[in-house]
Amino acid sequence: MTNTTSTEPALAGARGAASPTPDVTGATRPGGASKPPRKRRRVVWGVMSTREKAVRYVLLVVVLFITIGPFLWQLSTSLKGAGEDIYTANPSFIPTEPTIENYLKVAAAIPVWRYIGNSLLVAAIDVFGNIVFATLAGFALARLQWRFRKVVLGLFLATLVLPGEATIISQFVTVKDLGLADNLVGVALPGMIAALNVLLMFNAFRQIPEEIDQAAVMDGANAMQRLRYISLPAVQGTIAVIAIFSFIGAWDDFLWPLIVLQSPQNLTLTVGLQYLQGTFATDQRMIAAGTMIAFIPIAVIFAVLQRFFFKGVEEGGVKG
């Protein structure tokens, strides 16, 4: 007979010695050595590492250089005197002898103050028209119930597809038939209400809860009272956004005033500045000074209304 009791413990011991030893993480290594546990990196939300901060600041500097760089270069050129060479291969960014002589030359070459007044009048008409008419149209589309409301809203959306150049001939014919050709009112008339501004006001009024309007109706408030006391206080930021966009659009417009206006005394600033390129085409200092003169009112308007502008961008309804 073969004695199996003495060999079985020896085989079991040999197998136990050959099998790897599991470690605490569940992994096994040959020879029984345990694998050290891996340290997991803790992720803290809202805290940036040094490398992430460096990348963000580099990207910010690049964006600032692309957007603000040309403006700063024009400002620098407008302040350089006649003794500085702006056509050299390595022009200096900071003027060695800063002067405002170029701005005085612009004022002497063209009636710049008259052109500024004309542009301000056109911009004021457009801002007032967009605030009033876009507010009324947006409120009617968002808060009132009437037939063909969705059809009218679709027409406003459809107008956004057409470029302005597609309707510019029909606009000129309309303005001419009204007797407003070569008139500042004729320049301002097509821009007094913009479809985009109507849709912005429509979206702003739509964010107001329906329960507030229903409670006002139960108290006997009519449509104008609801607009004045309930809706308008909730959309002041959007109105500021419309005012800024309308002013910039009217102030920077060049093609439409060029078509409508013929008399030199009625020209807006953007059209009047073209005389600088014809008369002083070789003096880039005066052209840069004229560009800065056209930019200053926009900067002032945005600086005054920037608090309301960012409020309008962020607002999404009535805060309780």
Salt bridges, closest charged atoms under 4 A:
GLU101 OE2 - LYS105 NZ 3.69
GLU210 OE1 - ARG143 NH2 3.97
ASP213 OD2 - ARG143 NE 3.00
ASP213 OD2 - ARG226 NH1 3.59
ASP283 OD1 - ARG285 NH1 3.53
